[in-house]
Amino acid sequence: MLRTKSGLPKHCCWNTDHHGRRRVRFRLRGFSTYLTGTPWSEDFMRQYAAALDGVKVEAQEVGASRTKPGSIDALCVAYYRSPEFHNLKDSTQAVRRNIIERFRNDYGSQLLKGLRRRHIDEIIGRKKQTPEAANNLLKVLRVVFDYAVAVEMIDLNPAATVKRYRSRGEGIHIWSEEEIKQFQEQHSFGSRARLALELLLNTGQRKGDEDGLAACAW
């Protein structure tokens, strides 16, 4: 493992974020993320390895379209490689990825620059007939845009102050981790029910949203 003059692993450097905190930043081939913990510690090196693997996987994707710098696509790719995402449980990762990919399918090419609260209001508003789905999307967007602020892709989170819809028991319910675990305990591997669940959790196929969302320019 190469050690730089700063005493950090290769592709890492000390950086002062917008809060004035001194942190370790990983940068390689246009990808950037902060690594937490003590440099060279076990947890720090796991994050470092995950960042390297993420860069490598994207470079090896056959036929994958290039992401536009500063776009929603670029943010999603960066978030998937981040410690914030990798530290989630596998089931949580799968549910979150499915929600993100639906949003990315419609808005991935749009630039983050100029994105404002009113745009998120409009996007969430198109799901008002299914308030649970609208709220689940808003919850995930807040997390993803928080990450974008943390790595300085944007200055402010445009979803932070968007209001949730009052739940009326309508829409598609997103299972919690406890509900997923309970279902897995009741249905063993090999059963049709378990197969259906695993396919839903572990495939992130893109498809157009049922509301027919159209890509918009900010």
N, C-alpha and C positions, 0 to 999 in steps of 0.2 A: 504494500500500500504506500503510495507516494505521499510524502508529507511536504506541504508548501512552506514558504518562508514564515507564514503566519502561524505555523504549527498545526494547521488544519489539514484534513484529507484533500486530495486533488479535487478541483472544481468547487471548493468551498472558500468563503472569505468572511471576515467580520464585517457587519453592516449595522448601521444605526437606523432603526425604523422611524416612522413618522411620530412615534410616541417618545422618541429619544432613548429607546432601549437598545443595547448592544446585543446583536443576535448573529447566529451563524446562518449564512445564506448559501444555498446550493444553486449553481447556474451551469447549464450545459445545453448547447444546441437550441437556444431560445426558451428553454424551460427553466423556471426559477421557483424555489420554495425555501422556506425557513426550516431548519432542523433544530429540534428542541433538546434540552438536556446538556450534560457535560460532554464536550468533544472527546471522541474515542471511547466513550462508555458503551456498554452493550446495547442500551436502548438507542443511543445516538447512531451507532453503526447499523442497526436494523433500519432506521429511517434512511440512512445514507444508501444502503443496499437497495431499498425499495425505490428510491429516486433514480438510481442508476438503471435498475431493471425496467422502470417505466420508460426511460429514454430509449433503451435498447429495444423494447417491444414495439414502440411506435416506429422506430427506424426499420424494423423487419416486417411490418405489416404490408402484405402484398396487395397492391391495388388500392391502398388507403389514400384517400384524398388529403392533400396538404391542408393544414388548418391555417386560416388567415390570422396573422399576429394581431392581438388586441380584440379578437372576436369572442363570441359566446363559445364557439367550438374550442378555441385555445384555452379558455377558462376551464371548461369541462375536462379537457385532457389533463390540464395541470392539477385540477382537484382530484381526479382519479389516482394520480401518483402521490398525492400528499399524505403525510402522516395522519392528518385529520381523517382521511377516508380509510386508510389502511388499518387504523386502530379500531375501526368499527367491527362488530360481529359480522360474520359472513352473511347471515340472514338480513341484517340491516343494510349492508352494502348492496345486496341484490335488490331490495325494495327501493332504496334510494336511487340506484342506477336506472331502474326502469322509469321512475318519475323524471329524472334528469334527461334521459334519452328522448322521451316524448317532447319535452320542452326544446331540446337541442335540435330535434328533427325539424321543427318549425322555425326556430330563430337562430340556429347555430352560426349562420353566415353574418349575422348582424354584429356591428362593432359595439364594444362596451362604451366607447366614448359617446357622450350625449345621452346615455341611458338615464332616465329619470323616474321618479316615483309614478308619475302619471302613466308611463308606459306599462309598468308592472300592474297598476290599477286596471288598465284596459285588458291586459292578458288574463289576470285573475277574474275580471268581470265577465269574460266570455264563458266562464265555467259556473256562473251563478246558479244555473239550474241544478247543478250537483255541488252543493256547498262543501261537502266533505272532500271531494276531489280538489276543489279550489283551495281549501285550507291546507291540504297535504302538499300541493304544489308550492304554495306560499311559504310553508314551513321549510321546505327543501331549498327554495331560492334564497331565503334569508341566510341559510348556512353557507351556500355556495358563494354568495356575494360577500358574506363576512370574510370568507377565505380570500376573495379577490382584493378586499381592502387590506388584509394582513400582508399579502405579497405585493401590495402597491400597484395592482393593475387598475384599480379605481380608487377614488378618494373617499367616497361615501357609499353606503349600502342603500340602493334605491328601493329595496323591499322592506327595509327596517320599520318604517312607519305605516305601511299598507295595512289596512284593517282586515281582520278575518271576517268571514260570513258567519252569521248565527246558524248553528247546526239545527236542522229540523228533522234529522234522522234520515235525510234523503242522500242520494249519491252512493258511490262505491266506498265501502269501508276498507281502509288499509289495515291489515292485521298487525298487531303489536308483536314484538319478539316472543312474549309469553304465549300468545295465541298460536304462533307458528310452532313453537316448541311442543305445546300440548297436542297439536295435530300430528306432529312427527312421532310423538310417543304412542299415539293411538293407531297410527297406520305405519306398518313396517315397510322396509324396502321390498320392492317387488309387487306391491299392491298398486292398483290403478290410481287410487286416491293419492298415494305417496308420489307416484310418478308424475301426476298432474301438478302437484305442489312444487316438486323439484324443478320441473320445466318452467313454471312461472317464476320461481325465485332466481334461477340461474341462467335464463336467457334474457338478453337485453335488446331484443329485436326492435328496430325503429318502425313505427307505423304512424300514420297520420292520426291526430287526435280526433275523437268522435265528434267533437264540436266543430271540426272543419276549420281549425285555426289556420290563418294564412300568414306567411312571413310578412313582417312590416319593417319599415325603415324608421329608425328612431327620430 
